[in-house]
Amino acid sequence: MKHIDIFTDGACSGNPGPGGWGAILRYNGVEKELSGSEKETTNNRMELTAVIKAFEALKEPCEATVYTDSKYVCDAVVKRWVYSWKANGWRKADKKPALNVDLWEQLLSLLDKHTAEFVWLKGHAGHPENERCDKMAVNEYSKYLNK
């Protein structure tokens, strides 16, 4: 399997509010940037969307290392919380409903096709790819602020 590095970030102006996401896919020294936005969303939805869109861009099953500054996304996968939420009818340990079920279902489906390791990065700490993804996300949601 090919190994790809994926860097992602999501951002929101207000929470909820206009949101954007950015992703960088790197394979064999070649990079591809992806980004998008939604008029009314949350930061966590944008963080999840960035990871989903990155995996959707892959044309074949890959080994991926996903770098994200979202503890929500990283911990849910690495600590396997999302698998428990799904097994419990999308209820968290405190019995409250899990949020963003539609996106988690999409991500779990994609993770069935790929081998993925998730790595948490501290946001706004000078990590070049994370800073680029943040800039893409902010540029995306800014389209709604200038109207």
N, C-alpha and C positions, 0 to 999 in steps of 0.2 A: 504494500500500500504506500502511496505517496504520503509524505508528511508535510503538513501545512501549518503555518503559524497564523492565528487569527487574533486581531486586536479589535476590541469593541468599546463603544461608549454610547450612552444615551444622555439626553439633557432635556430639561423642561423649563419653560418660563412660567412660573406658578406651578402648582401641583394639586389639581390638574391645571392644564393650560396648553399652549402650543408646545409641541415637543419635536425633537429631532434625534437622529441616531447616525452613527458613523462606524464603519468597519474597514479594516485593512486586512487583506489576505496576502500572505507572502509564501511563495513556493519557489525554491531554487533561485533565490535572489530577485525574483520578479514580484512586483506588488500590484494589487488591484484595489482601488478604493471604491467603496459603496456608501451611499447615504440616502436618507429619506426623512420624511416628516409627517406629522399628523396635526390637524388643527386643534384638537382637544384630546389630551391624553395625560398620562402620568409618567414620572421619571422611570419607575420600575418597568412600565410597559415599553418604554423606549430602550431601556437596557436589554430586555428580553428580545425585542424586535431586532436589535443590532446582531445578536448572536444567531437568531433564526435566519435572517437575510444572508448572513455570511455562509451558513451551512447550505442554504438553498442555492447559493452560487456555485457550489461544488458539483462537478459533472460526473463524479464517480466516488465510491466510498474511499475515504481517506482517514489517516491518523491525523488528528488535529490537536494542537495546544492552543487553548482559548485564553487570552489574557484580558481580564476585565477588572474594572475598579468597583464593580457592583458586588457587595457582600451578599445581597439578596439573591442574585443569580448564582454566584460561585458557591455559597454555602448550601443553597437548595439542592444543587447537583452533587457537590463533593460530599456533603454530609448526608446525602440521599433523602433529604426531607421530601423532595418532590415526589419520590417514589412512594413514600408513606402517605402523602396527601392523596395521591391517586388511588392507592389501595384502600384508603379509608373514605372513598367517595368524595374526594376533594375537600376533605376536612383536615384541619391542622391538629396538632397534638392537644390544643386547648379546645377542640371541638368547633371552633369557628371556621366558617368557610374559607378555603384558600382563594386568593385573588388571582386574577389573570389566567384562569383555567384554560381559556382558548389558546393562549400563547404557550403555556406549559405543555399542552397536548401536542402542539406543533413541534416544539423543541424535543420532546421525548420521542416523537416519531422520527425526527432527524437523527437523534442520538442512537437509534436502533440501526441506522445505516452506516454510521461512522464510529471510529474509536476516538474518544475525546478525553483530554486532560484539561481541567480548568485551573487557572492560576490567578489568584487575586493580586492586583497591583494597587498601591495607594494612589488615589486620584489626585491630580493637581500637584504632583510631586516631581515633575520634570521628566517623566518617562516619555521619550520622544513620540512613540506611536500612540500612547494614550492621549497625549496632548493634541496630536493631529486628529484623532477620532473625536475628541471633545470639540475641537474647532469646527469639524464637519457638522457635528450635531447642532451646535449653536448656530452656525450659518443656516442650517436647514430650518430651524424653528423661527429664526429671525425673519424669514420670508413672510410669516404671518403677522409679525409685529410692525412691519413697514407698510401695511395696507391701511 
